[in-house]
């Protein structure tokens, strides 16, 4: 007997679908408005985010000094000054080798280009010099046609540098105030919120802070180990610009997956143009070995209680953030995804049915986290 379609069930399904679609559209509209407001306030949000990231890095020594009886203002001042000294030292480590070896590197690049032309002229490509010169002349012609925009590009570049300096200074001051007054924030926030929000919002904020700190510190540890191992390999092979490449490896660790590929590509390219194909292949092998060590040993050990995000989720987040917001999106993609996961987990806890026979204190909240008064 053939089953007939129930008109009552069909109407109910359509009504449920329409209601769900309408609610989803409202949620998406709210998200769009929130993102629009975030974009309008980006000049304030961006230094705030940088300040929070720097605070997660500098909070461990701050906490150590405060537990030894140091005053909050003195502790924040000392840690901020030490951070500035370390940052200037890192800049010096990059600038001095680059300036001293720029001529050697330029000669290596020229030599590498010549070798590439000779290779392209042979089989299987068989590209003669006339074709190469034609392509070069075409590139020069395009460059000359766009010279009218050079002034605008220079102005834009200067404006970007100035904005970066202002952002850095504001983020540094915010880091100082976060280090000085950070522990007071959650109790103050709980007193400003009504009802259940006085518990929910500080709890989510504390979990988000712990997750952000775990991400920054674990990535810093992994990046430091990668930089030491890869830098040691480059030093043994006598590849130029060892210190800048090691620093680049460390910084790139804060952009998971994509950052490692970029830093490895730069190291192999410099090894190729300066030392030749053999050393470049050895550098590639060293980088692959270090990345395997990182992925299979270091990250599972260091990040075992960290973000809890699958590698595929991290890769998609970095790709989406980079495609939408460029370098800034790539840097912030993973921590933002982790914070979204924290909020989602907390919402699921609050919406889940209570288990039968719950033990004392298991009310869906993190019993280890202090509830602000």
C-alpha positions as CSV (number, residue, x, y, z in Angstrom):
1,X,0.0,0.0,0.0
2,X,1.5,3.3,-1.1
3,X,1.8,5.9,1.7
4,X,0.2,9.3,1.1
5,X,1.6,12.6,2.0
6,X,0.1,14.2,5.1
7,X,-1.0,17.7,4.4
8,X,-0.9,18.5,8.1
9,X,2.6,17.3,8.6
10,X,3.7,19.1,5.4
11,X,2.3,22.4,6.7
12,X,3.9,21.9,10.1
13,X,7.2,21.2,8.4
14,X,7.0,24.3,6.3
15,X,6.0,26.4,9.2
16,X,8.9,25.1,11.2
17,X,11.3,25.7,8.3
18,X,10.0,29.2,7.8
19,X,10.3,30.0,11.5
20,X,13.8,28.6,11.7
21,X,14.9,30.4,8.5
22,X,13.5,33.7,9.9
23,X,15.3,33.3,13.2
24,X,18.5,32.4,11.4
25,X,18.2,35.5,9.2
26,X,17.8,37.6,12.3
27,X,20.9,36.1,13.9
28,X,22.9,36.6,10.6
29,X,21.6,40.2,10.5
30,X,22.8,40.8,14.1
31,X,26.2,39.3,13.3
32,X,26.5,41.6,10.2
33,X,25.6,44.6,12.3
34,X,28.2,43.6,14.9
35,X,30.9,43.1,12.3
36,X,30.0,46.5,10.8
37,X,30.3,48.2,14.2
38,X,33.6,46.4,14.7
39,X,34.9,47.7,11.4
40,X,33.9,51.2,12.3
41,X,35.7,51.0,15.7
42,X,38.7,49.1,14.3
43,X,41.1,51.9,15.1
44,X,40.3,51.2,18.8
45,X,39.7,47.5,18.6
46,X,43.1,46.7,16.8
47,X,45.3,48.3,19.5
48,X,43.1,46.6,22.2
49,X,43.6,43.2,20.6
50,X,47.4,43.7,20.3
51,X,47.5,44.9,23.9
52,X,45.7,41.8,25.1
53,X,48.0,39.5,23.1
54,X,51.1,41.2,24.5
55,X,49.6,41.0,28.0
56,X,49.2,37.2,27.7
57,X,52.9,37.0,26.9
58,X,54.1,39.3,29.7
59,X,51.6,38.2,32.4
60,X,53.7,35.2,33.7
61,X,56.6,37.4,34.9
62,X,54.1,39.9,36.2
63,X,52.4,37.3,38.2
64,X,55.7,36.0,39.5
65,X,56.7,39.4,40.7
66,X,53.3,40.2,42.2
67,X,53.4,37.0,44.2
68,X,56.8,38.1,45.6
69,X,55.1,41.2,47.1
70,X,55.8,43.8,44.4
71,X,53.3,46.6,44.0
72,X,51.1,46.4,40.8
73,X,52.3,49.7,39.4
74,X,56.0,48.9,40.0
75,X,55.6,45.4,38.5
76,X,53.8,46.6,35.4
77,X,56.4,49.3,34.9
78,X,59.4,46.9,35.2
79,X,57.8,44.3,32.9
80,X,56.9,46.9,30.3
81,X,60.4,48.3,30.3
82,X,61.9,44.8,30.0
83,X,59.5,44.0,27.1
84,X,60.7,47.2,25.3
85,X,64.3,46.3,25.8
86,X,63.7,42.8,24.4
87,X,61.8,44.1,21.5
88,X,64.5,46.6,20.6
89,X,67.1,43.8,20.9
90,X,65.1,41.7,18.5
91,X,64.9,44.6,16.0
92,X,68.7,45.0,16.3
93,X,69.3,41.3,15.7
94,X,67.3,41.6,12.5
95,X,68.6,45.0,11.2
96,X,72.3,44.6,11.8
97,X,72.8,41.3,9.9
98,X,70.5,42.4,7.1
99,X,72.5,45.6,6.7
100,X,75.8,43.9,6.8
101,X,74.9,41.1,4.4
102,X,72.6,43.0,2.0
103,X,75.4,43.2,-0.7
104,X,76.2,39.5,-0.5
105,X,72.5,38.6,-0.6
106,X,72.0,40.9,-3.6
107,X,74.8,39.3,-5.5
108,X,73.4,35.9,-4.6
109,X,70.0,36.9,-6.0
110,X,71.5,38.1,-9.2
111,X,73.5,34.9,-9.5
112,X,70.3,32.9,-8.9
113,X,68.5,34.8,-11.6
114,X,71.3,34.1,-14.0
115,X,71.2,30.4,-13.2
116,X,67.4,30.4,-13.6
117,X,67.7,32.0,-17.0
118,X,70.3,29.4,-18.1
119,X,68.1,26.6,-16.8
120,X,65.1,28.0,-18.6
121,X,67.1,28.2,-21.9
122,X,67.8,24.5,-21.8
123,X,65.4,21.5,-22.2
124,X,62.6,21.0,-21.6
125,X,61.5,24.7,-21.6
126,X,63.9,25.9,-24.3
127,X,63.1,29.6,-23.7
128,X,65.5,31.8,-25.5
129,X,66.9,35.1,-24.4
130,X,64.6,37.0,-26.8
131,X,61.5,35.7,-25.1
132,X,62.9,36.5,-21.7
133,X,63.9,40.0,-22.7
134,X,60.5,40.6,-24.2
135,X,58.8,39.6,-21.0
136,X,61.2,41.8,-19.0
137,X,60.6,44.8,-21.3
138,X,56.8,44.2,-20.9
139,X,57.2,44.3,-17.1
140,X,59.3,47.5,-17.3
141,X,56.7,49.1,-19.5
142,X,53.9,48.3,-17.0
143,X,56.0,49.7,-14.2
144,X,56.6,52.9,-16.2
145,X,52.9,53.2,-17.0
146,X,52.1,53.1,-13.3
147,X,54.7,55.7,-12.2
148,X,51.9,58.2,-11.9
149,X,50.7,56.3,-8.8
150,X,54.0,56.3,-7.1
151,X,53.3,59.5,-5.1
152,X,50.0,58.1,-3.9
153,X,51.7,54.9,-3.0
154,X,54.4,56.7,-1.0
155,X,51.8,58.7,0.9
156,X,49.8,55.6,1.6
157,X,53.0,53.8,2.8
158,X,54.0,56.7,5.1
159,X,50.4,56.8,6.5
160,X,50.5,53.0,7.1
161,X,53.8,53.3,9.0
162,X,52.5,56.2,11.1
163,X,49.3,54.3,11.9
164,X,51.4,51.3,12.9
165,X,53.5,53.4,15.2
166,X,50.5,54.9,16.8
167,X,48.9,51.5,17.2
168,X,52.0,50.1,18.8
169,X,52.3,53.0,21.3
170,X,48.6,52.7,22.3
171,X,48.9,48.9,22.6
172,X,51.9,49.3,24.8
173,X,50.1,51.7,27.1
174,X,47.1,49.3,27.2
175,X,49.4,46.4,28.1
176,X,50.8,48.5,31.0
177,X,47.3,49.1,32.3
178,X,46.2,45.5,31.8
179,X,49.2,44.3,33.8
180,X,48.6,46.8,36.5
181,X,44.8,46.6,36.9
182,X,43.8,43.4,35.1
183,X,42.8,41.3,38.2
184,X,40.4,44.0,39.2
185,X,38.4,43.8,35.9
186,X,36.3,40.7,36.4
187,X,35.0,41.7,39.9
188,X,34.2,45.2,38.6
189,X,32.4,43.7,35.6
190,X,30.3,41.4,37.8
191,X,29.2,44.4,39.8
192,X,28.0,46.3,36.7
193,X,25.9,43.5,35.2
194,X,22.4,42.5,36.4
195,X,21.1,39.1,37.3
196,X,22.6,36.0,35.7
197,X,24.8,38.1,33.4
198,X,26.9,38.9,36.5
199,X,28.0,35.2,36.5
200,X,27.8,34.3,32.8
201,X,29.8,37.1,31.3
202,X,32.8,37.0,33.8
203,X,32.9,33.2,33.5
204,X,33.1,33.4,29.7
205,X,35.6,36.2,29.9
206,X,37.9,34.3,32.2
207,X,37.7,31.2,30.0
208,X,38.4,33.3,27.0
209,X,41.4,34.8,28.7
210,X,42.8,31.4,29.7
211,X,42.4,30.1,26.2
212,X,44.0,33.2,24.6
213,X,46.9,32.9,27.1
214,X,47.3,29.2,26.3
215,X,47.4,29.9,22.6
216,X,50.0,32.7,22.8
217,X,52.3,31.0,25.3
218,X,52.2,27.6,23.5
219,X,52.8,29.2,20.1
220,X,55.7,31.2,21.6
221,X,57.2,28.0,23.0
222,X,56.8,26.0,19.8
223,X,58.1,28.9,17.7
224,X,61.2,29.3,20.0
225,X,62.1,25.7,19.6
226,X,61.6,25.8,15.8
227,X,63.7,29.0,15.6
228,X,66.5,27.4,17.6
229,X,66.6,24.2,15.6
230,X,66.2,25.7,12.2
231,X,68.6,28.5,13.0
232,X,71.2,26.0,14.2
233,X,70.9,24.1,10.9
234,X,71.3,27.3,8.9
235,X,74.3,28.3,10.9
236,X,76.0,24.9,10.3
237,X,75.4,25.3,6.6
238,X,76.7,28.9,6.7
239,X,73.6,30.3,5.2
240,X,73.5,34.2,5.5
241,X,71.0,36.0,7.6
242,X,70.7,33.3,10.2
243,X,69.4,35.5,13.0
244,X,66.7,37.3,10.8
245,X,65.5,33.9,9.5
246,X,65.4,32.5,13.0
247,X,63.3,35.5,14.2
248,X,61.1,35.1,11.2
249,X,60.5,31.5,12.1
250,X,59.6,32.5,15.6
251,X,57.2,35.2,14.5
252,X,55.6,33.0,11.8
253,X,54.7,30.4,14.5
254,X,51.8,32.6,15.6
255,X,50.2,31.9,12.2
256,X,49.8,28.1,12.4
257,X,50.5,26.0,9.3
258,X,50.6,29.0,6.8
259,X,53.3,30.8,8.8
260,X,55.6,27.7,8.9
261,X,55.2,27.4,5.1
262,X,56.1,31.0,4.5
263,X,59.1,31.0,6.8
264,X,60.4,27.8,5.3
265,X,60.0,29.1,1.8
266,X,62.0,32.2,2.6
267,X,64.8,30.2,4.2
268,X,65.1,27.8,1.3
269,X,65.1,30.7,-1.2
270,X,67.9,32.5,0.6
271,X,69.9,29.2,0.8
272,X,69.3,28.6,-2.9
273,X,70.5,32.0,-4.0
274,X,73.5,32.2,-1.6
275,X,74.7,28.6,-1.2
276,X,73.4,26.7,-4.2
277,X,70.9,23.9,-4.9
278,X,72.5,21.3,-2.6
279,X,72.4,23.4,0.5
280,X,68.9,24.6,-0.3
281,X,67.7,20.9,-0.4
282,X,69.4,20.3,2.9
283,X,67.7,23.3,4.4
284,X,64.4,22.0,3.0
285,X,65.0,18.7,4.6
286,X,65.8,20.3,8.0
287,X,62.7,22.4,7.8
288,X,60.5,19.4,7.0
289,X,62.1,17.4,9.9
290,X,61.5,20.2,12.3
291,X,57.9,20.7,11.2
292,X,57.3,16.9,11.6
293,X,58.8,17.2,15.1
294,X,56.6,20.1,15.9
295,X,53.4,18.6,14.5
296,X,53.8,15.1,16.0
297,X,55.7,15.8,19.3
298,X,55.9,19.4,20.3
299,X,52.3,20.7,19.7
300,X,50.6,17.6,21.2
301,X,52.8,17.9,24.3
302,X,52.7,21.7,24.7
303,X,49.1,22.3,23.5
304,X,47.5,19.2,25.0
305,X,45.3,21.4,27.2
306,X,45.3,24.4,24.9
307,X,42.9,25.2,22.2
308,X,41.3,21.9,21.4
309,X,40.9,22.8,17.7
310,X,41.3,20.2,14.9
311,X,44.1,21.0,12.4
312,X,41.6,21.2,9.6
313,X,39.6,23.8,11.5
314,X,42.8,25.8,12.1
315,X,43.8,25.6,8.4
316,X,40.3,26.7,7.3
317,X,40.3,29.6,9.8
318,X,43.7,30.9,8.7
319,X,42.7,30.6,5.0
320,X,39.4,32.4,5.6
321,X,40.9,35.1,7.8
322,X,43.7,35.8,5.3
323,X,41.3,36.0,2.3
324,X,39.0,38.4,4.1
325,X,41.4,40.6,6.1
326,X,44.9,39.9,4.8
327,X,47.8,39.5,7.2
328,X,45.8,40.8,10.2
329,X,43.1,38.2,9.5
330,X,45.7,35.4,9.4
331,X,47.2,36.5,12.7
332,X,43.8,36.7,14.5
333,X,42.1,33.8,12.8
334,X,43.1,31.1,15.2
335,X,42.6,33.0,18.5
336,X,39.3,34.3,17.3
337,X,38.2,30.8,16.3
338,X,39.3,29.5,19.7
339,X,37.3,32.3,21.5
340,X,34.2,31.4,19.4
341,X,34.6,27.8,20.5
342,X,34.8,28.9,24.1
343,X,31.6,30.8,23.9
344,X,29.9,27.9,22.0
345,X,31.0,25.4,24.6
346,X,29.6,27.6,27.4
347,X,26.3,28.0,25.6
348,X,26.0,24.3,25.1
349,X,26.7,23.7,28.8
350,X,23.9,26.1,29.8
351,X,21.5,24.5,27.3
352,X,22.3,20.9,28.0
353,X,19.9,18.8,30.1
354,X,21.3,18.2,33.6
355,X,22.7,14.7,34.1
356,X,21.0,12.4,36.7
357,X,22.5,12.5,40.1
358,X,24.9,15.4,39.6
359,X,27.6,15.8,42.2
360,X,27.9,18.9,44.3
361,X,29.0,21.9,42.4
362,X,28.4,20.5,38.9
363,X,25.8,23.1,37.8
364,X,27.2,23.6,34.3
365,X,29.7,26.2,35.4
366,X,33.5,25.8,35.6
367,X,33.8,25.1,39.3
368,X,37.6,25.6,39.2
369,X,37.1,29.2,38.0
370,X,36.5,31.8,40.7
371,X,33.1,33.4,40.5
372,X,33.4,37.2,40.9
373,X,31.7,38.7,43.8
